[in-house]
Amino acid sequence: MVDIVHKIGIKAPLSQVYAALSSVAGISGWWTRETSGDAKLNGTVNVLFRAPDGTEKGRMGFELTKLVPNEDVVWRFSSGPEEWVGTDVTFQLIRRGDYTVVLFGHRNWRQASEFTAHCSMKWATFLLSLRQYAETGTGQPAPTDLKIDDWN
Amino acid sequence: MVDIVHKIGIKAPLSQVYAALSSVAGISGWWTRETSGDAKLNGTVNVLFRAPDGTEKGRMGFELTKLVPNEDVVWRFSSGPEEWVGTDVTFQLIRRGDYTVVLFGHRNWRQASEFTAHCSMKWATFLLSLRQYAETGTGQPAPTDLKIDDWN
């Protein structure tokens, strides 16, 4: 199994970062504006990504399988790209000094491919968007997300 | 073994991206200004990172163990943080449409830790700096690199 892991430090309260990861309004503020569903334990959240011209780029669904306020959030993907189905996105939050530290993982990829490399880089830019959203109230979610390569 | 993998697309010629990865002047344009040494096959390159206030944050050395012009560059770390010694940083270059695609790997970590997560995120921001350097001539190398967390 292959895991993508990242770390980012955010100068915002734990509760604000937790809300950004565990609510429809929060997720739509930094990942994709088209977020909908039922953001509660075992509820399903659906996300849709578009290019700036409106073209659909992809859609996915995940269940919130772990929600420990201000500590842990786990998303388990049940639909979307084949490589994502059955994988977990994990966020562990730790307060240290001025920072809410986020330990991010996208875990249990069956193998590493060019798509994994694309997603790893893309997650890094979305974590910068998460930081900006939590610190300033304005992130860079799709469709205005930072483009990184020939795929998106 | 654990690998960090990323992908970025750069709107600059293959030869320009290759030079940015395989010469002292190139590396100092996007990774750290304090780059020195002998950037030829099996030569050693030394890099030193400082905080904006001048404090030393770390230093490392690597050998260029593979140099295939416009295709492949491998750096093997021989000194620096214990976790890095013996690991390889690999860059595979592919021309596709308007892009020079860089497939990046930092390979053969003995295990994944918070330091791995920090480095993965930090590499992503340095790849954005590499893109900016190759496309515009001006990157964001240390000590003016983007800070990502409580460590740097």
Contacts between the chains, C-beta under 8 A, distances in Angstrom:
chain1	res1	chain2	res2	distance
A	2	B	3	7.7
A	3	B	2	7.7
A	3	B	112	6.4
A	4	B	120	7.3
A	5	B	112	5.7
A	5	B	116	5.8
A	5	B	117	4.1
A	5	B	120	5.7
A	6	B	117	5.4
A	6	B	120	5.2
A	6	B	121	4.2
A	6	B	124	7.4
A	7	B	114	6.2
A	7	B	117	3.9
A	7	B	118	4.7
A	7	B	120	7.7
A	7	B	121	5.4
A	7	B	148	7.4
A	7	B	149	5.5
A	8	B	121	5.9
A	8	B	148	5.6
A	8	B	149	5.7
A	9	B	148	6.6
A	9	B	149	3.3
A	9	B	150	4.7
A	9	B	151	7.9
A	96	B	150	5.3
A	97	B	150	5.9
A	98	B	150	7.8
A	99	B	149	6.7
A	99	B	150	4.7
A	101	B	149	6.3
A	101	B	150	6.2
A	103	B	114	6.5
A	103	B	117	5.8
A	104	B	117	7.0
A	105	B	117	7.8
A	112	B	3	6.4
A	112	B	5	5.7
A	114	B	7	6.2
A	114	B	103	6.5
A	116	B	5	5.8
A	117	B	5	4.1
A	117	B	6	5.4
A	117	B	7	3.9
A	117	B	103	5.8
A	117	B	104	7.1
A	117	B	105	7.9
A	118	B	7	4.7
A	120	B	4	7.3
A	120	B	5	5.7
A	120	B	6	5.2
A	120	B	7	7.7
A	120	B	120	7.0
A	120	B	124	7.3
A	121	B	6	4.2
A	121	B	7	5.4
A	121	B	8	5.9
A	121	B	124	5.5
A	121	B	127	6.8
A	124	B	6	7.4
A	124	B	120	7.4
A	124	B	121	5.5
A	124	B	124	3.2
A	124	B	125	7.1
A	125	B	124	7.1
A	125	B	128	7.8
A	127	B	121	6.8
A	128	B	125	7.8
A	148	B	7	7.3
A	148	B	8	5.6
A	148	B	9	6.6
A	149	B	7	5.5
A	149	B	8	5.7
A	149	B	9	3.3
A	149	B	99	6.7
A	149	B	101	6.3
A	150	B	9	4.7
A	150	B	96	5.3
A	150	B	97	5.9
A	150	B	98	7.8
A	150	B	99	4.7
A	150	B	101	6.1
A	151	B	9	7.9
